[in-house]
């Protein structure tokens, strides 16, 4: 079985904004969920009032996340051990 990962850094020195990276992560997560959904017979009911679109995040959610992103420290780079 092959595992893959998907990550984005929200570092302030990045060329892309944290908003665009968060949208990329959101889109990736929803696409992966659609691929794996059949493995989970009970749909998750998270109380969403309307269906979400992959990669589109509501502005009120972005405002809530902004405070957390602004408080993040410097990015830590972990080197692989071979």
N, C-alpha and C positions, 0 to 999 in steps of 0.2 A: 504494500500500500504506500503510495507516495503522498507526502504531506507538503503543502506549500504555505507560504506565509505572505502577508501583505501588510506593509506598515508605512507610515508617513511620519516624518519628524515635524513638529510644530515650532522648530527653532526660528527665532526672530531674524536670523541672518539669511534665511532662505529666500530664493527668488519668488517662489509662490507664496501667496497669503495662506494663513492658517485656515481661512474660510474655504478656499478652493481645495485644500488638502482634506479637510473634514468632509466635504462633498464627495471627493474621490473615495474615501474610506466608506462612507455611507452607501454609495453606489455599489462598491465591491461587496459589501456585506449583504445587501439585498439580492444581488445576482447570485451569490453563493447560497443564500437561503432558498431561492427559487430552484436551484439545482438539487438541494438536499431535502426539500420540503416533503417529498414523497416518503422519506424515511421516518417521518414523525406524523403519525396518524391524527393526533389531536392538534388542531391549529391553536396557536397562541392567541389569546384575546387580550391584548394589552390595553384595551380601552381607547384605542384611537378613534376619534370622531369621524375621520375620513381617511381613506387609504393614502399611504405615503408613496411618493415617486422616488425611485433610486436616484441619489445624488442631489435631491432638492430638500433643503432643510428650512423650516419655517423661521422667519426673522426673530420671533420671540425666543426661540430655542437658541439661535445664534447669539443673541444678547446675553442669555444666561451663561453660555459657554465662554463668551469673551472674558468675563471676569476670571474664570479658571485659567484660561490660556495666558492672560496677562500676568498671572502669578507664577507661571512655570519658570523654573530655573534654567540654567544653561544646559544644552544638550550633552548627554553623556554618551560617549562612543565606547562600545565594548568590542574588543578585538577577538577574533576567532582563535580558538586554541586547537592546534592540529596535533 
